[in-house]
């Protein structure tokens, strides 16, 4: 039995609420041609999820929030992301 505890964070950034969820690592599944994935934080939006950053055990909530906001800035609000 896994001891992983899923976490959720809702952050207000640039006037919007963003929903992030942590997922535990997944083993590779060669039958379905799926690669192994590490434990990570994902952005949840519109019924989809996007990989944001690795999940680091015992990382402070402040560092997690800082990493999530940095990801938003570089992937959502970066000028190249806005123009595409």
C-alpha positions as CSV (number, residue, x, y, z in Angstrom):
1,X,0.0,0.0,0.0
2,X,1.3,3.4,-1.0
3,X,1.9,6.0,1.7
4,X,1.7,8.9,-0.8
5,X,-0.6,11.7,0.2
6,X,-2.0,13.8,-2.6
7,X,-1.9,17.5,-2.0
8,X,-3.8,20.3,-3.7
9,X,-3.0,24.0,-3.8
10,X,-5.1,26.9,-5.0
11,X,-3.0,30.0,-5.6
12,X,-4.1,33.5,-6.6
13,X,-1.7,34.9,-9.1
14,X,-2.3,37.9,-11.5
15,X,-5.9,38.0,-10.6
16,X,-6.7,34.4,-11.3
17,X,-7.0,31.3,-9.1
18,X,-4.8,28.4,-10.2
19,X,-5.3,24.8,-9.1
20,X,-2.4,22.5,-8.7
21,X,-2.4,18.8,-7.6
22,X,0.5,16.5,-6.6
23,X,0.5,13.0,-8.1
24,X,2.7,10.1,-7.0
25,X,5.3,8.5,-9.3
26,X,4.1,6.0,-11.8
27,X,6.0,2.9,-13.0
28,X,6.6,2.4,-16.7
29,X,4.0,0.3,-18.5
30,X,5.6,-1.3,-21.6
31,X,2.3,-2.9,-22.6
32,X,0.7,0.6,-23.0
33,X,4.0,2.2,-24.1
34,X,4.0,4.5,-21.1
35,X,7.2,5.8,-19.6
36,X,7.8,6.0,-15.9
37,X,7.0,9.4,-14.4
38,X,8.3,10.9,-11.1
39,X,6.1,12.3,-8.4
40,X,5.2,15.8,-9.5
41,X,2.9,18.8,-9.3
42,X,0.4,19.3,-12.1
43,X,-1.7,22.3,-13.2
44,X,-5.3,21.3,-13.4
45,X,-7.4,23.3,-15.9
46,X,-10.4,22.5,-18.1
47,X,-10.4,18.8,-17.3
48,X,-6.7,18.4,-18.3
49,X,-3.5,18.4,-16.4
50,X,0.0,19.8,-17.3
51,X,3.2,18.7,-15.6
52,X,4.7,21.6,-13.7
53,X,7.6,20.5,-11.5
54,X,8.9,17.5,-9.6
55,X,7.5,16.8,-6.1
56,X,10.2,17.1,-3.5
57,X,9.3,15.4,-0.2
58,X,9.3,17.6,2.9
59,X,9.7,20.8,0.8
60,X,8.3,23.8,2.6
61,X,5.0,25.2,1.4
62,X,6.6,28.5,0.6
63,X,9.1,26.9,-1.7
64,X,6.4,24.9,-3.4
65,X,4.3,28.0,-4.0
66,X,7.4,29.9,-5.3
67,X,8.1,27.1,-7.8
68,X,4.5,27.0,-9.0
69,X,4.4,30.7,-9.5
70,X,7.7,30.6,-11.3
71,X,6.3,28.0,-13.7
72,X,3.2,30.1,-14.3
73,X,5.4,33.1,-15.1
74,X,7.6,31.2,-17.5
75,X,4.9,29.0,-19.2
76,X,1.7,31.0,-19.0
77,X,2.7,34.7,-18.8
78,X,6.0,34.6,-20.8
79,X,5.7,36.8,-23.9
80,X,6.3,33.8,-26.2
81,X,3.5,31.8,-24.5
82,X,1.1,34.7,-24.9
83,X,1.7,35.2,-28.6
84,X,1.3,31.6,-29.6
